[in-house]
């Protein structure tokens, strides 16, 4: 799919007589003509508004409906100004020469001498004689070009093309839906990844030091999603990364270029930031894209306006699709523009700006030609799963562009048409989508309305229990008055010892741990004294483990422990497998939390060990864990440094048959985590599924001080069933309200009491 180009190089310069457009190199020779920008500042601002979504602090979900005719009129005025006189004549002669040679004519636009023209959206230049926008044809791409002293040679790519993704959403700037951004990118490129053409590596921390360490590995593309802007004081473009505490870190283009220039294999940067291509209007190299190219990056794609989710869906997939098919980057961008232009009646196809140094291509991807063509079914499956997940989340409107994309390509896919009928764009909320009659949204509304009533009833029951226990303690105190019969600690110890000897004699050591789990005063030694005399009412109770279970794949020491069913279907995106069920048993002591799960699952699918943050998309168990959530409301989000998502996945990896990972919280939502080696896991296959047990140290759950008897924690117990590795089929939970949105709201989690016995 390689396309050859002849170059039509034109620069705009300022002379004593005014600005001049000068053709410095072309197949037809050189020449110049007077140039005058055909827009007043207010008209230019109107132009920028017409070609993209409203200029707000963060990406909008639905683009503004811009009339194409208005954009064409603006573009024609711009084309008439640039392609006037000798410049226009040379352009048409050069285009004829290129066609005669079977090549395209690439317009390389140099604006170093007139940085005030950098903000002009040249990508919408319309040639009235040709009757089309130049950038909507691979025959006439427009590239913003800058000279750089150090341009690396093309990199030969062996499968896959590796993309390093950094998604930044600091806590003190307008929030981005980080999880949604990642889901969107993964959903749109899933078919390319599964075909082996593309690999996405998403960094879980958006700090400069994390980026530097990641770049020690080989990557071909750096893809940034986040806020961009211009630092008026420093006079340069910036990207907003994060500091270790989660606050904004405005990183100048020069600092970023220092890292990316030396990165092994790095040839392209994609900046999905709202002002990534903006300059100061005085220095052409002050913008992020321009500065990176000047420091030696062969190519940068940046956004000159914000981009909607609908446009991002097309951009992400088509750009990487055509790039991995061997198109020159100039032609790949043109194909992306065409796909975006034909997918809707809006004009965001010109949002992306291609900034380049030199004319050689940055990649040689000929090795990818041996790979199978990605099947469209894989992409539809991924988009559909992401849409269903969004419908079950706190932002169901995010499903709109996903469903529309599927409907545009395959309108009869599953129940896409039905879902789109439910999810409509109404006049309320300035055109923002809203969901009508979606059961997940209705359930969330019911949760909010009923939570206060449930909380009040719980507090009243707790007070009644406290009153009863106070009366019971008073009677017990009277019974221990002088002269009454009293059980002494030494007598209790003798009875416990005698019970142990009898157990050993008749049952053997193997069953002894389960018999001792409820024995006092050994409980006090293992778990300490209770923190309060009247335990509160909670969803369920976890008993102390005087004798800690051994994580060895033998489960006899769990025989007498209370079992908690995990059978509520909370996600069934791929359908619930017949017979799928699960149960948990829990114990604790001053060192760790102990977990035993028995799962009925007729088909075992191991987790993807290369992606520990997504263990829940393979077969395994998981649980949310955090401090007492009873004081939280239903809309309070997860707490950074306190709440965790612990996943224990089934693996088939030599000596290991189970492995644990933990997803922490950043800025009010869970982010992809890493393997937790401190958690011991053992698994055993059963006739109808599997059992596993794990020892989870309190330290791995972020607790520096072990909990005491009477401590209340928040938990949900979950079982995941995968359709295939990396693709969730269904999820069960002990908490029937544990949908995707509830996971981010601990006030809706179940409450667990750490006490003497369960």
TIVEXVEX-184957 format. One record per residue (C-alpha): residue in one letter; y, z, x. Coordinates in steps of 0.001 Angstrom, whole numbers, padded with zeros to 6 digits, always signed. Example, Ala and Ser with C-alpha at 12.3 -4.5 7.8 and 13.67 -1.06 7.14 Angstrom:
// TIVEXVEX-184957
a-004500+007800+012300;s-001060+007140+013670;
//
This chain:
// TIVEXVEX-184957
x+000000+000000+000000;x+002242-000354+003030;x+005554-002159+002444;x+007689-003685+005178;x+011454-003387+005055;x+014422-005132+006536;x+017445-002868+006905;x+020852-003357+005352;x+023028-000804+007155;x+026420-000026+005696;x+028849+002694+006688;x+032049+003800+005013;x+034890+004588+007383;x+038507+005647+007085;x+041154+003432+008667;x+044945+003437+008635;x+044844+001006+005713;x+042361+003083+003755;x+038585+003325+003465;x+036406+000401+004496;x+032749-000401+003752;x+031357-001990+006909;x+027978-003724+007247;x+026945-002854+010795;x+023523-004511+010695;x+021721-006781+008244;x+019530-009928+008155;x+022656-011891+007157;x+025025-010516+009806;x+027961-008117+009738;x+031199-007847+007811;x+033407-005458+005873;x+035440-005017+002719;x+037926-002492+001406;x+036381+000399-000471;x+037898+002714-003051;x+035925+005351-004952;x+036108+004287-008614;x+036104+007841-009964;x+038683+010544-010302;x+037360+014051-009494;x+036991+014905-013184;x+035079+011673-013806;x+032753+012412-010911;x+032050+015834-012399;x+031274+014201-015737;x+028959+011777-013962;x+027016+014656-012364;x+026726+016350-015762;x+025439+013157-017352;x+022607+012654-014871;x+021000+016071-014990;x+020462+019308-016886;x+023371+021753-017364;x+024593+023340-014151;x+023374+026909-014612;x+022288+029564-012145;x+018592+028778-012426;x+016432+025858-013485;x+016491+025023-017173;x+013235+024336-018983;x+014581+021391-020962;x+016966+018791-019517;x+020146+017683-021164;x+019768+014513-023207;x+021976+012203-021142;x+022691+008774-022614;x+021299+006156-020267;x+024071+003733-021193;x+026713+006149-019909;x+024854+006577-016622;x+024552+002799-016292;x+028303+002411-016782;x+029019+004931-014029;x+026461+003304-011747;x+027920-000154-012338;x+031382+001046-011353;x+029941+002535-008166;x+027974-000634-007380;x+030996-002808-007995;x+033050-000756-005552;x+030490-000798-002721;x+029076-004308-003118;x+032442-006055-003189;x+033714-008951-001070;x+031804-009712+002113;x+029630-006612+001691;x+028285-007944-001601;x+027799-011433-000182;x+025882-010114+002848;x+023757-007926+000583;x+022625-010855-001569;x+021966-013105+001397;x+019984-010319+003082;x+018004-009705-000115;x+017099-013395-000268;x+015976-013344+003375;x+013830-010255+002805;x+012142-011809-000218;x+011435-014932+001806;x+009623-012773+004360;x+007731-010789+001725;x+009640-007628+002600;x+011976-005253+000860;x+015612-004616+001716;x+016320-000972+002515;x+019954+000079+002095;x+020749+002606+004819;x+023985+004363+003926;x+025929+006089+006723;x+028625+008553+005639;x+029268+010607+008793;x+032853+009354+008996;x+033598+010054+005321;x+031938+013354+004409;x+034095+013574+001296;x+031856+010842-000158;x+028629+012797+000385;x+028730+014444-003074;x+028798+011029-004763;x+025429+010315-006471;x+024744+007028-004662;x+021189+007056-005988;x+022562+005795-009327;x+024179+002691-007836;x+023741-000178-010311;x+023967-003865-009375;x+025310-005785-012370;x+024168-009139-010963;x+020586-007931-010503;x+020807-006017-013753;x+019151-002858-012415;x+019593+000388-010504;x+018727-000319-006864;x+016735+002869-006359;x+014451+002092-009303;x+012777-000641-007275;x+010714-000377-004112;x+012394-003652-003085;x+015797-001984-002679;x+015582+001735-001825;x+018750+003596-000886;x+018452+006053+001988;x+021171+008363+003277;x+020886+007964+007036;x+022071+010018+009979;x+021651+009431+013664;x+019641+012072+015507;x+018946+012262+019235;x+015459+013712+018897;x+013297+011935+016317;x+009551+012661+016675;x+006963+009906+016530;x+004863+009373+013429;x+002117+011945+012855;x-001372+010681+012132;x-002658+012698+009164;x-006330+013462+008814;x-007307+014742+005395;x-005697+016602+003823;x-001899+016307+003932;x-000962+019983+004394;x+002013+021366+002495;x+003487+024798+003186;x+005134+026103+000001;x+007756+028849+000020;x+008949+030121-003373;x+011886+032495-003094;x+013303+034647-005884;x+015234+037624-004465;x+015851+040602-006703;x+019659+040440-006525;x+020212+036800-007523;x+019458+035030-010822;x+015705+035347-011250;x+013265+032466-010916;x+009904+032583-012671;x+007964+032701-009412;x+004500+032760-010956;x+005444+029898-013262;x+006852+027843-010368;x+003614+028217-008420;x+001487+027487-011482;x+003566+024389-012208;x+003163+023009-008691;x-000556+023766-008553;x-001180+022309-012002;x+000558+019036-011215;x-001242+018508-007919;x-004686+019893-008786;x-006309+016448-008864;x-004919+015595-005423;x-006159+018900-004015;x-009643+018531-005507;x-009909+014977-004129;x-009226+016272-000608;x-005965+014365-000181;x-003651+017362-000395;x-003674+021060+000490;x-001108+023564-000759;x-000597+026830+001110;x+001751+029152-000804;x+003382+032000+001102;x+003339+035304-000762;x+006477+036562+000985;x+009632+034467+001289;x+010979+036122+004425;x+012111+034301+007547;x+009581+036133+009732;x+006718+035245+007362;x+007754+031603+007536;x+007890+031684+011321;x+004366+033106+011576;x+003021+030587+009059;x+004461+027689+011052;x+002184+028541+013963;x-000415+026612+011985;x-000209+022851+011452;x+001659+021644+008380;x+003048+018226+007564;x+005443+019159+004750;x+007596+022209+004040;x+008243+022550+000287;x+010923+025086-000693;x+011543+026231-004271;x+014463+028543-004827;x+018208+028907-004680;x+020388+026851-002382;x+024117+026767-001922;x+027031+026376+000393;x+028528+029143+002506;x+032252+028467+002405;x+032953+030982+005167;x+030373+029618+007607;x+030950+026060+006442;x+027273+025171+006102;x+024554+024828+003530;x+022174+027739+003035;x+018803+028440+001473;x+018323+031836-000149;x+015211+033504+001268;x+014222+037162+000936;x+014599+040220+003114;x+011611+042607+003438;x+013116+044761+000664;x+013237+041773-001694;x+017005+041211-001613;x+018665+037896-000833;x+018794+036585+002724;x+021064+033543+003000;x+019653+031471+005814;x+021889+028789+007276;x+020594+025276+007831;x+020881+025608+011603;x+018610+028688+011700;x+016069+027047+009435;x+016124+023907+011555;x+015339+025960+014661;x+011994+026948+013108;x+011075+023648+011496;x+011952+021469+014484;x+009239+023053+016629;x+006628+023270+013867;x+003451+021414+014783;x+003053+018265+012670;x+006119+018965+010498;x+007697+015666+009443;x+009105+016210+005969;x+011022+018909+004108;x+011295+019009+000312;x+014132+021207-000937;x+013830+021973-004634;x+017036+023961-004567;x+019968+023290-006835;x+022487+022473-004086;x+020201+021563-001196;x+021961+018257-000530;x+025539+019473-000922;x+027974+019338+001987;x+031407+020807+002525;x+033150+017507+001990;x+034434+017729+005568;x+031377+017803+007811;x+028536+015450+006925;x+026035+017653+008739;x+026973+020870+006962;x+024508+020423+004095;x+020995+021784+004534;x+019320+018381+004319;x+021741+016734+006703;x+021543+019570+009214;x+017742+019498+009272;x+017711+015754+009913;x+020268+016135+012679;x+018010+018711+014352;x+015122+016267+014479;x+013296+016359+011130;x+012468+012722+010314;x+012980+013079+006565;x+014298+015537+003993;x+014158+015236+000208;x+016745+017431-001508;x+018047+017834-005044;x+021718+017045-005697;x+021576+018665-009146;x+019206+021126-010738;x+015918+019701-011926;x+014200+020558-015191;x+010549+021535-015506;x+009875+018280-017327;x+011240+016257-014409;x+009622+018539-011833;x+006191+017888-013363;x+006523+014176-012714;x+008271+014528-009373;x+005735+016911-007802;x+002674+014889-008740;x+003952+011369-008235;x+005674+012096-004940;x+002588+013567-003294;x+000345+010995-004968;x+002217+008023-003522;x+002752+009759-000184;x-001002+010297+000245;x-001689+006703-000814;x+000100+005357+002273;x+003435+004243+000859;x+006427+004534+003180;x+008460+007536+002179;x+011290+005250+001028;x+008949+003389-001325;x+007253+006608-002442;x+010592+008003-003613;x+011289+004782-005520;x+007911+005007-007267;x+008682+008609-008195;x+012034+007543-009630;x+010341+004848-011710;x+007774+007326-013027;x+010528+009765-013970;x+012682+007045-015547;x+009848+005786-017731;x+008634+009253-018744;x+011725+010160-020759;x+015137+008990-021903;x+017015+011288-019541;x+018322+010301-016128;x+017045+012927-013718;x+015279+010225-011718;x+018259+010091-009360;x+018348+013830-008725;x+016323+013578-005504;x+018183+012504-002370;x+016293+011040+000593;x+017967+011843+003920;x+016497+010197+007027;x+017004+009593+010710;x+015709+006328+012086;x+013748+003723+010161;x+010174+004441+011296;x+007834+006171+008888;x+007084+009875+009516;x+003385+009692+008541;x+000339+007593+009234;x-002014+008444+006375;x-004437+005555+006784;x-007265+008067+007271;x-006852+009121+003626;x-007884+005666+002411;x-011549+006648+002762;x-011190+009396+000153;x-012047+008863-003485;x-009240+008184-005914;x-008384+011402-007829;x-009559+011252-011438;x-006844+011768-014088;x-009165+014132-015991;x-008717+016748-013289;x-004958+016694-013699;x-005145+016896-017477;x-007500+019873-017247;x-005141+021662-014882;x-002039+020946-016977;x-003835+022033-020140;x-005007+025307-018571;x-001475+026030-017331;x-000061+025293-020795;x-002538+027631-022489;x-001697+030326-019971;x+002012+029871-020680;x+001447+030100-024432;x-000205+033472-023899;x+002602+034699-021651;x+006019+036207-022248;x+007571+032730-021822;x+005506+030449-024091;x+008253+027808-024030;x+007165+026955-020489;x+004191+025175-022035;x+006410+022495-023579;x+006782+020137-020593;x+003123+020608-019666;x+001929+019627-023121;x+004392+016746-023317;x+003172+015405-019998;x-000450+015400-021222;x+000575+013852-024536;x+002429+011072-022732;x-000675+010152-020733;x-003491+011161-023095;x-002249+012053-026615;x-005774+012668-027935;x-006614+015255-025268;x-008072+018458-026804;x-005579+020044-029243;x-002430+018968-027376;x-000857+017328-030435;x-001486+020419-032552;x-000011+022709-029914;x+003066+020529-029577;x+003615+020704-033316;x+003731+024492-033019;x+006028+024488-030022;x+009257+022829-031052;x+012779+022489-029756;x+015080+023965-032371;x+018835+024151-032845;x+018851+027817-031931;x+019267+028965-028338;x+021216+025844-027309;x+018190+023636-027583;x+015835+025998-025836;x+012256+025690-027106;x+010785+028321-029342;x+007253+028917-030506;x+006365+028851-034161;x+003345+030740-035475;x+001722+031188-032076;x-000814+034033-032370;x-000085+035385-028896;x+003618+035686-029664;x+002855+037289-033015;x+000599+039793-031284;x+003333+040616-028766;x+005796+041190-031619;x+003299+043507-033302;x+002860+045358-030001;x+006580+046017-029773;x+006844+047175-033384;x+003761+049382-033343;x+004164+050874-029897;x+006755+053449-030936;x+004604+054569-033869;x+001497+054846-031686;x+003416+056751-029034;x+004748+059232-031589;x+001260+059780-033050;x-000187+060279-029569;x+002424+062901-028702;x+001737+064765-031949;x-002031+064779-031295;x-001394+065970-027731;x+000723+068850-029009;x-001974+069879-031508;x-004595+069797-028739;x-002336+071901-026544;x-001926+074480-029314;x-005690+074679-029889;x-006446+075033-026168;x-003790+077738-025809;x-005483+079720-028578;x-008888+079139-026966;x-007621+080348-023569;x-006220+083490-025179;x-009584+084301-026796;x-011367+083602-023497;x-009001+085957-021693;x-009811+088698-024196;x-013538+088183-023668;x-013086+088801-019944;x-011484+092189-020500;x-013060+095245-018815;x-016462+095952-020308;x-017126+092382-021379;x-019854+090271-019764;x-018449+088007-017020;x-019923+085104-015058;x-019216+085634-011379;x-018826+082741-008898;x-021772+083986-006791;x-024030+083903-009820;x-022892+080334-010617;x-023605+079202-007054;x-027095+080696-007176;x-027826+078886-010435;x-026543+075590-009016;x-028699+075988-005905;x-031743+076775-008034;x-031067+073690-010189;x-030844+071552-007071;x-034167+072834-005729;x-035864+072187-009052;x-034404+068696-009165;x-035679+067930-005674;x-039119+069267-006524;x-039578+067328-009736;x-037416+064223-009376;x-036862+063744-005654;x-033606+063230-003748;x-032982+059811-005229;x-031833+061109-008599;x-030074+064232-007350;x-026528+062775-007124;x-026439+061847-010806;x-027498+065380-011785;x-024816+067021-009687;x-021872+064918-010907;x-020977+067571-013504;x-021900+070718-011624;x-019304+073443-011133;x-018010+074769-008790;x-018959+071792-006601;x-016525+069775-008723;x-013712+072013-007528;x-014667+071450-003905;x-014752+067650-004324;x-011743+067169-006592;x-009687+070352-006362;x-008423+072614-009086;x-007021+071064-012267;x-003276+070486-012274;x-003018+071727-015860;x-005151+073751-018248;x-004834+071360-021198;x-005718+067763-020336;x-003761+065136-022275;x-005349+062673-024636;x-005976+059309-022960;x-007952+056130-023632;x-010859+057425-021580;x-011727+060040-018974;x-013103+059540-015462;x-015216+062364-014106;x-015155+063925-010669;x-017905+062997-008160;x-019113+066150-006369;x-021624+063918-004604;x-020034+060551-003887;x-022085+057485-004887;x-023394+055488-001945;x-022305+051843-001965;x-025706+050357-001133;x-026680+048125-004044;x-028942+050847-005502;x-027454+052224-008699;x-029560+055267-009619;x-026708+057657-008790;x-024810+056220-011807;x-027465+057098-014406;x-025666+060022-016055;x-022116+058634-015857;x-020304+057561-019035;x-020165+053798-019533;x-017069+051957-020816;x-017671+048604-022581;x-015700+045568-021447;x-016203+043126-024288;x-012785+042224-025750;x-012123+038505-025220;x-008554+038245-023873;x-008710+034734-022400;x-010992+031922-023507;x-009321+028847-022069;x-012716+027274-021270;x-014704+028911-024065;x-016752+032104-023961;x-020210+031689-022456;x-022997+032861-024780;x-024032+036446-024053;x-021116+037215-021721;x-020472+040963-021618;x-019774+043774-019201;x-019467+047521-018775;x-017809+049820-016237;x-018622+053274-014920;x-016055+055188-012880;x-016045+058301-010722;x-013544+059804-008317;x-013062+062404-005637;x-010250+063363-003287;x-010975+060354-001063;x-011644+057407-003345;x-012195+055835-006735;x-015775+054636-007310;x-016550+051673-009564;x-019851+050408-010940;x-020002+047345-013204;x-022901+045642-014959;x-022183+042089-016100;x-024262+039806-018288;x-023480+036242-017203;x-026000+033414-017294;x-024217+031333-014647;x-022840+032887-011463;x-019897+031119-009827;x-018649+032583-006535;x-014958+033113-005831;x-013021+030941-003415;x-012772+033148-000321;x-009970+031004+001108;x-007733+032065-001790;x-008140+035846-002238;x-005049+036051-004421;x-006913+034120-007125;x-010291+035922-007097;x-009905+036311-010863;x-010624+032559-011201;x-014186+033136-009938;x-016927+035419-011234;x-016191+039077-010669;x-014447+042162-011991;x-010882+043394-011713;x-008660+046203-012838;x-004951+046900-013062;x-004003+050210-011487;x-000798+052203-011523;x+000734+055636-012076;x+001016+057293-015475;x+002527+054654-017803;x+003001+056829-020877;x+006766+057083-020481;x+007159+053296-020286;x+008150+051017-023121;x+006263+047837-024006;x+008820+045632-022226;x+009033+047602-018950;x+007645+045444-016149;x+005229+046342-013377;x+006583+048579-010642;x+006813+047335-007059;x+004943+049545-004612;x+003064+051327-007406;x+001173+048878-009626;x-001672+046735-008281;x-004213+044190-009468;x-007525+044887-007748;x-010124+042086-007823;x-013750+042292-006698;x-015243+038844-006542;x-018800+037586-006260;x-019345+035632-003031;x-022265+033869-001405;x-021435+034334+002243;x-024296+035510+004450;x-024111+039271+004839;x-021487+039643+002118;x-022219+039367-001578;x-019005+040896-002874;x-015470+041132-001541;x-012282+042797-002779;x-008674+041683-002766;x-005456+043220-004056;x-002446+041518-005656;x+000729+043620-005266;x+003957+043531-007276;x+007155+041813-006207;x+010275+041658-008368;x+008568+042669-011581;x+005403+040578-011448;x+002134+040306-009565;x+002051+037976-006562;x-000917+036578-004655;x-002331+039166-002297;x-004972+039331+000400;x-008437+040669+001126;x-008710+044480+001185;x-011277+045268+003928;x-011048+049015+003234;x-012866+048503-000090;x-016662+048601+000319;x-018590+046374-002098;x-022297+045929-002829;x-023918+043646-005395;x-027382+043055-006783;x-028517+040149-008936;x-030158+041013-012245;x-032256+038961-014652;x-029221+038173-016803;x-026280+038549-014439;x-025278+041001-011736;x-024331+044578-010942;x-021893+045672-008299;x-020390+048891-007059;x-017371+049588-004885;x-015661+052429-003094;x-011861+052035-003396;x-009980+054470-001120;x-006874+055956-002680;x-004965+054775+000386;x-005791+051158-000466;x-004224+051801-003882;x-000994+052936-002253;x-001574+056698-002653;x-000827+058786+000434;x-001613+062028-001425;x-004949+062140-003308;x-004630+062685-007059;x-005473+066050-008591;x-007563+066882-011623;x-005444+066194-014672;x-003721+063137-013173;x-003162+060277-015609;x-003223+056678-014386;x-002852+053302-016058;x-005787+050864-015964;x-007377+047869-017655;x-010994+047034-016811;x-011730+043303-016744;x-014574+040836-016217;x-013911+037206-015207;x-016246+034303-015857;x-015533+031054-014021;x-016304+027570-015259;x-016370+026463-011652;x-014906+027887-008470;x-011151+028138-008924;x-011290+027483-012682;x-011362+030438-015081;x-013501+029979-018190;x-013009+033327-019934;x-011909+036904-019332;x-013116+040086-021008;x-011330+043423-020916;x-011715+047014-022015;x-008228+046619-023464;x-008091+044139-026377;x-004315+043860-025849;x-004731+042784-022224;x-003338+039239-022515;x-001438+037570-019681;x+001912+038963-020808;x+000564+042516-021237;x-000643+042516-017634;x+002992+042608-016543;x+003842+045520-018873;x+002113+048801-017870;x+003314+050453-021064;x+000605+048381-022814;x-002174+049328-020370;x-004896+051816-021188;x-004465+055384-019935;x-007118+057139-017852;x-007486+060858-017156;x-009021+062023-013865;x-010911+065145-014945;x-014128+067112-014529;x-016421+064773-016382;x-016236+061419-018149;
//
